[in-house]
């Protein structure tokens, strides 16, 4: 376990009913990376977070080469030769020629092969005609080719010394291709964040268990496990903790010693059986609780020793909204990455909300559809209950309504946050 502090000292901040932007600012400014670095083979580096900058050590490509199968020649000879060249060389990819191409001569060349010395232009083979005369091979090159046609210049993709990727970047397949093109076989990456996933509540049962009146199946575990799958973490399921303060305290102490982050759902309010809040205050430090948002007001963030702690609400919609807005960017920073912020889009509302409570930011479940003119508009799921998983299933994103808005009329512009911006298909 890293001995680095989860938070900067100035993060000692416990302000009730934080507004959305205040919570984001606190998290963005104060959360720090807590994992160490390690060397990773490139073939195992997909989705890992870089811990070093990657710079091109040489030009890519290394030399001028042909972009097509065809014939390489000196463009300065083109008019004088009348497009009629003697074929003097054959150059295949991986077999560079050191013989300088003479005047009025061409080299048979294949895609990716290094241009022979002296040549600067390539004619595609399907545009050319070949002839044999007096035991010699010739090619007729069509008129109109510009100098440098079908030739890829050295450094055309990347110049030597170019910064390719910065530390903190999450590696995608195309990023691995870029690193591989430099010849680098290993990278320095941040260790994967170890996350303990905990559900709480006497009423919870796992799918497959028998259920009776008053019980509910633990949907949050599978929801959060799926949401974490798109982040640089390794998850361990600690199961369901009963509403027993002594049991939960013992488990939290043990878990904080073994993990980088504890992620819980439920027990985040002040009910008699909501033990998580009180135990976080007892065992560690709590820096955030009670947000001025809907759904998801009772969300905790803090630490127990060197282990970060995120306590999400128990209702599934509230848990998912809080995860996407706050937990996801925090987890990425803890794991060495940047603070993830979704790109939103302003679109007209295709729904109405006659009255909205002021001073609270609300996030509706919704989707985009087309109006009669074919323009995109935002549609809202009819019901707003934070326990309605059906709203999450039907939605393609969140509709964000700011604090100062008190009503929404048809056609008003609203901000739509697609789930794809949170890494959800």
PETA-V36631 format. One record per run of one state. SS is the DSSP state (H for helix, E for strand, C for the rest). FROM is the first residue (numbers start at 1). TO is the last residue. If there is no record, write none. Layout:
ss:SS from:FROM to:TO
ss:SS from:FROM to:TO
This chain:
ss:C from:1 to:6
ss:E from:7 to:7
ss:C from:8 to:8
ss:H from:9 to:11
ss:C from:12 to:17
ss:E from:18 to:18
ss:C from:19 to:19
ss:H from:20 to:30
ss:E from:31 to:31
ss:C from:32 to:36
ss:E from:37 to:41
ss:H from:42 to:44
ss:C from:45 to:48
ss:E from:49 to:50
ss:C from:51 to:53
ss:E from:54 to:55
ss:C from:56 to:59
ss:E from:60 to:60
ss:C from:61 to:64
ss:E from:65 to:66
ss:C from:67 to:69
ss:E from:70 to:73
ss:C from:74 to:74
ss:H from:75 to:81
ss:C from:82 to:83
ss:E from:84 to:91
ss:C from:92 to:104
ss:E from:105 to:109
ss:C from:110 to:113
ss:E from:114 to:114
ss:C from:115 to:120
ss:E from:121 to:124
ss:H from:125 to:127
ss:C from:128 to:128
ss:E from:129 to:133
ss:C from:134 to:135
ss:E from:136 to:140
ss:C from:141 to:150
ss:E from:151 to:152
ss:C from:153 to:157
ss:E from:158 to:158
ss:C from:159 to:162
ss:E from:163 to:165
ss:C from:166 to:169
ss:E from:170 to:170
ss:C from:171 to:172
ss:H from:173 to:181
ss:C from:182 to:185
ss:E from:186 to:190
ss:C from:191 to:192
ss:E from:193 to:200
ss:C from:201 to:203
ss:E from:204 to:205
ss:C from:206 to:215
ss:E from:216 to:217
ss:C from:218 to:218
ss:H from:219 to:228
ss:C from:229 to:232
ss:E from:233 to:241
ss:C from:242 to:244
ss:H from:245 to:258
ss:C from:259 to:260
ss:E from:261 to:265
ss:C from:266 to:274
ss:H from:275 to:283
ss:C from:284 to:284
ss:E from:285 to:288
ss:C from:289 to:290
ss:E from:291 to:291
ss:C from:292 to:292
ss:E from:293 to:294
ss:C from:295 to:299
ss:E from:300 to:304
ss:C from:305 to:306
ss:E from:307 to:312
ss:C from:313 to:315
ss:H from:316 to:334
ss:C from:335 to:344
ss:E from:345 to:349
ss:C from:350 to:352
ss:E from:353 to:353
ss:C from:354 to:360
ss:E from:361 to:370
ss:C from:371 to:375
ss:E from:376 to:380
ss:C from:381 to:388
ss:H from:389 to:394
ss:C from:395 to:396
ss:E from:397 to:401
ss:C from:402 to:407
ss:E from:408 to:408
ss:C from:409 to:412
ss:E from:413 to:418
ss:H from:419 to:422
ss:C from:423 to:425
